Amino acid sequence: MPTPPRLEILSITRHFDGRDVVAGVSLTVAPGQVTCLLGPSGCGKSTTLRIVAGVDRQTTGRILVDGRVVADETRHMPPERRGIGLMFQDFALFPHLSVGENVAFGLHGGLRANRARVVELLARVDLGSFVEAYPHQLSGGEQQRVALVRALAPRPSIMLMDEPFSGLDNRLRDDIRDRTLSLLKEENTAVLLVTHEPDEAMRMADEIALMRAGRIVQQGAPYSIYNNPVDRAAAGFFSDINIVKGFSRGALTDTPFGRFLTPGHPDGAAVEIVIRPQHLRIDFDRQGRGPLATPSDGVAARGIVERARFMGRESLIEFRMEHDGTILKATVPAVFLPKRGTALWLTLRRDRCHVFPAGCQG
């Protein structure tokens, strides 16, 4: 039998200042699952989190924890009774309490049991020797780990996390995220994580709910959302994109890169063929001999190098296309830095292209 959801959010809305900040959001999170609310600033994801926590109230809809209604139009269970842990950007450690006292703050058992829980959790994040230390003696990453185990100490069934790693530098952030994810999985905690960073969502989430203007516009596993975006804006939220424009006629669209299938678009409709830079191929074999057709890549079109930059793991090359002057970007593993003005032939990986109505950005 499938695992029942630990958290259920059912069609919640939040009406504020004449508009719906949250508009019909529904989600379920199972034990041990990490679900990420991903979207730009102001899309309603943090408001959704605050409603689940109980520090804000929805206008309509219901929230259930382990099948128990904790909030609807008439009921509002206070945050401390929901069995939910909270972790935000500000670690909010008590400066006058030691690390051990900070972690034990929300525990209600006996002193011996509480002490054992504190020691166990601190050891699991490699802070076992810091029980008697104070927050000001810790680095930012160490403070973040203390905040995490403090939130986990009471064994909450659900953990809500609002941009918890944004204050850390990139190198430290990856390590802390991995440690955090490992500990949350060990505790079998249902996690609802809010972030505006696609890389963070892809790294941590079992499921991503992409939000825009108060609504969830797409939901699914990271692989699915990345490779099957619902619209151009969804594709562009995860990475740079290239756009090749054309008009659909008879479910086909002619482009300088060959003819593309565009079913579902009426004759004469403007369409946009979207492809990520890593799937725009530089045809080194042709070396300027002409646009030969291949089944997978269609027809080659010529571009002139505008700029090439080494990005560490790959090189990014910008081309001005000869056929219409548009700029397209391609990435190549390792070092490839052709001079400005170099002419190269480019093809599109057809299996990685997405077709949307022109101007359709959600």
SULRA-V73265 format. One record per residue. N is the residue number from 1. RES is the residue in one letter. D_CENTER is the distance of its C-alpha to the mean C-alpha in Angstrom with 1 decimal. Layout:
n: {N | N}
res: {RES | RES}
d_center: {D_CENTER | D_CENTER}
This chain:
n: {1 | 2 | 3 | 4 | 5 | 6 | 7 | 8 | 9 | 10 | 11 | 12 | 13 | 14 | 15 | 16 | 17 | 18 | 19 | 20 | 21 | 22 | 23 | 24 | 25 | 26 | 27 | 28 | 29 | 30 | 31 | 32 | 33 | 34 | 35 | 36 | 37 | 38 | 39 | 40 | 41 | 42 | 43 | 44 | 45 | 46 | 47 | 48 | 49 | 50 | 51 | 52 | 53 | 54 | 55 | 56 | 57 | 58 | 59 | 60 | 61 | 62 | 63 | 64 | 65 | 66 | 67 | 68 | 69 | 70 | 71 | 72 | 73 | 74 | 75 | 76 | 77 | 78 | 79 | 80 | 81 | 82 | 83 | 84 | 85 | 86 | 87 | 88 | 89 | 90 | 91 | 92 | 93 | 94 | 95 | 96 | 97 | 98 | 99 | 100 | 101 | 102 | 103 | 104 | 105 | 106 | 107 | 108 | 109 | 110 | 111 | 112 | 113 | 114 | 115 | 116 | 117 | 118 | 119 | 120 | 121 | 122 | 123 | 124 | 125 | 126 | 127 | 128 | 129 | 130 | 131 | 132 | 133 | 134 | 135 | 136 | 137 | 138 | 139 | 140 | 141 | 142 | 143 | 144 | 145 | 146 | 147 | 148 | 149 | 150 | 151 | 152 | 153 | 154 | 155 | 156 | 157 | 158 | 159 | 160 | 161 | 162 | 163 | 164 | 165 | 166 | 167 | 168 | 169 | 170 | 171 | 172 | 173 | 174 | 175 | 176 | 177 | 178 | 179 | 180 | 181 | 182 | 183 | 184 | 185 | 186 | 187 | 188 | 189 | 190 | 191 | 192 | 193 | 194 | 195 | 196 | 197 | 198 | 199 | 200 | 201 | 202 | 203 | 204 | 205 | 206 | 207 | 208 | 209 | 210 | 211 | 212 | 213 | 214 | 215 | 216 | 217 | 218 | 219 | 220 | 221 | 222 | 223 | 224 | 225 | 226 | 227 | 228 | 229 | 230 | 231 | 232 | 233 | 234 | 235 | 236 | 237 | 238 | 239 | 240 | 241 | 242 | 243 | 244 | 245 | 246 | 247 | 248 | 249 | 250 | 251 | 252 | 253 | 254 | 255 | 256 | 257 | 258 | 259 | 260 | 261 | 262 | 263 | 264 | 265 | 266 | 267 | 268 | 269 | 270 | 271 | 272 | 273 | 274 | 275 | 276 | 277 | 278 | 279 | 280 | 281 | 282 | 283 | 284 | 285 | 286 | 287 | 288 | 289 | 290 | 291 | 292 | 293 | 294 | 295 | 296 | 297 | 298 | 299 | 300 | 301 | 302 | 303 | 304 | 305 | 306 | 307 | 308 | 309 | 310 | 311 | 312 | 313 | 314 | 315 | 316 | 317 | 318 | 319 | 320 | 321 | 322 | 323 | 324 | 325 | 326 | 327 | 328 | 329 | 330 | 331 | 332 | 333 | 334 | 335 | 336 | 337 | 338 | 339 | 340 | 341 | 342 | 343 | 344 | 345 | 346 | 347 | 348 | 349 | 350 | 351 | 352 | 353 | 354 | 355 | 356 | 357 | 358 | 359 | 360 | 361 | 362}
res: {M | P | T | P | P | R | L | E | I | L | S | I | T | R | H | F | D | G | R | D | V | V | A | G | V | S | L | T | V | A | P | G | Q | V | T | C | L | L | G | P | S | G | C | G | K | S | T | T | L | R | I | V | A | G | V | D | R | Q | T | T | G | R | I | L | V | D | G | R | V | V | A | D | E | T | R | H | M | P | P | E | R | R | G | I | G | L | M | F | Q | D | F | A | L | F | P | H | L | S | V | G | E | N | V | A | F | G | L | H | G | G | L | R | A | N | R | A | R | V | V | E | L | L | A | R | V | D | L | G | S | F | V | E | A | Y | P | H | Q | L | S | G | G | E | Q | Q | R | V | A | L | V | R | A | L | A | P | R | P | S | I | M | L | M | D | E | P | F | S | G | L | D | N | R | L | R | D | D | I | R | D | R | T | L | S | L | L | K | E | E | N | T | A | V | L | L | V | T | H | E | P | D | E | A | M | R | M | A | D | E | I | A | L | M | R | A | G | R | I | V | Q | Q | G | A | P | Y | S | I | Y | N | N | P | V | D | R | A | A | A | G | F | F | S | D | I | N | I | V | K | G | F | S | R | G | A | L | T | D | T | P | F | G | R | F | L | T | P | G | H | P | D | G | A | A | V | E | I | V | I | R | P | Q | H | L | R | I | D | F | D | R | Q | G | R | G | P | L | A | T | P | S | D | G | V | A | A | R | G | I | V | E | R | A | R | F | M | G | R | E | S | L | I | E | F | R | M | E | H | D | G | T | I | L | K | A | T | V | P | A | V | F | L | P | K | R | G | T | A | L | W | L | T | L | R | R | D | R | C | H | V | F | P | A | G | C | Q | G}
d_center: {29.0 | 25.3 | 24.0 | 24.2 | 21.2 | 21.2 | 19.5 | 20.1 | 19.2 | 21.5 | 21.5 | 21.2 | 22.0 | 22.6 | 25.2 | 25.7 | 27.9 | 28.7 | 25.2 | 22.7 | 19.8 | 18.4 | 19.8 | 20.1 | 16.9 | 17.4 | 15.5 | 16.9 | 15.9 | 18.4 | 19.8 | 18.0 | 14.7 | 11.3 | 9.5 | 6.3 | 7.1 | 4.7 | 7.4 | 10.1 | 12.7 | 15.2 | 13.4 | 14.5 | 11.7 | 13.8 | 16.9 | 15.7 | 15.2 | 18.6 | 20.2 | 19.3 | 20.6 | 23.7 | 23.9 | 23.6 | 25.1 | 24.0 | 26.5 | 26.4 | 24.8 | 24.8 | 22.9 | 24.2 | 23.9 | 25.6 | 27.2 | 28.6 | 28.2 | 27.2 | 26.9 | 28.1 | 30.3 | 33.1 | 31.7 | 29.6 | 29.5 | 29.1 | 26.1 | 28.4 | 29.4 | 26.0 | 25.4 | 22.0 | 20.9 | 19.2 | 17.4 | 16.7 | 16.5 | 20.3 | 21.5 | 24.7 | 27.0 | 30.6 | 32.4 | 35.8 | 34.7 | 34.3 | 31.2 | 32.8 | 33.8 | 30.3 | 28.9 | 31.9 | 31.7 | 30.2 | 32.3 | 35.4 | 37.2 | 40.1 | 40.2 | 40.5 | 37.6 | 35.4 | 36.4 | 35.6 | 32.1 | 31.4 | 32.9 | 30.9 | 27.5 | 28.3 | 29.6 | 26.4 | 24.5 | 27.5 | 28.9 | 31.9 | 34.3 | 32.8 | 34.0 | 36.6 | 34.7 | 33.5 | 30.1 | 31.6 | 32.5 | 29.0 | 26.4 | 23.1 | 21.4 | 24.3 | 24.0 | 20.3 | 21.5 | 24.4 | 22.2 | 20.2 | 23.4 | 25.0 | 22.4 | 22.9 | 26.7 | 27.7 | 25.8 | 23.6 | 22.6 | 19.2 | 17.1 | 15.2 | 13.1 | 12.5 | 11.1 | 13.5 | 13.2 | 13.3 | 17.1 | 17.3 | 18.0 | 15.8 | 18.2 | 18.6 | 14.9 | 14.3 | 17.4 | 16.7 | 13.3 | 15.1 | 18.1 | 16.3 | 14.6 | 18.1 | 19.9 | 17.8 | 18.4 | 22.0 | 22.5 | 21.1 | 19.2 | 16.9 | 13.8 | 11.8 | 9.2 | 8.4 | 6.4 | 6.6 | 5.5 | 3.5 | 6.0 | 5.6 | 3.0 | 5.4 | 8.0 | 8.3 | 7.5 | 10.4 | 9.1 | 6.3 | 8.1 | 7.5 | 10.0 | 12.7 | 16.0 | 16.0 | 15.2 | 12.8 | 13.2 | 11.6 | 10.9 | 11.1 | 10.5 | 7.9 | 11.2 | 12.4 | 9.8 | 9.8 | 13.6 | 14.6 | 13.0 | 14.9 | 16.0 | 16.2 | 13.8 | 11.0 | 12.1 | 12.4 | 9.1 | 7.9 | 11.3 | 14.9 | 16.9 | 20.6 | 22.5 | 25.9 | 27.8 | 30.6 | 32.5 | 32.6 | 36.1 | 37.0 | 33.4 | 33.4 | 32.3 | 34.2 | 32.5 | 33.7 | 31.6 | 33.6 | 33.4 | 30.2 | 30.1 | 28.8 | 29.8 | 29.4 | 30.0 | 33.4 | 36.0 | 35.6 | 32.0 | 30.0 | 26.9 | 24.2 | 23.4 | 20.0 | 19.4 | 17.2 | 19.3 | 19.4 | 21.0 | 23.7 | 26.6 | 29.4 | 32.5 | 34.4 | 37.1 | 38.3 | 38.9 | 39.9 | 42.2 | 40.7 | 38.1 | 38.8 | 37.0 | 35.1 | 33.9 | 30.2 | 29.9 | 32.3 | 34.2 | 33.7 | 33.7 | 34.7 | 32.8 | 34.0 | 32.1 | 31.3 | 29.4 | 28.2 | 26.2 | 25.5 | 22.0 | 22.7 | 21.5 | 22.2 | 24.1 | 23.0 | 25.9 | 26.3 | 28.9 | 31.0 | 32.0 | 35.7 | 35.7 | 34.1 | 33.0 | 29.3 | 27.0 | 24.9 | 22.8 | 23.0 | 21.8 | 24.3 | 24.0 | 26.1 | 28.6 | 29.7 | 31.0 | 33.4 | 35.5 | 35.0 | 37.0 | 36.7 | 36.6 | 34.5 | 33.8 | 30.3 | 29.2 | 26.1 | 24.8 | 25.5 | 23.5 | 20.3 | 21.2 | 20.0 | 22.5 | 21.9 | 24.6 | 25.2 | 23.5 | 21.2 | 18.0 | 17.5}
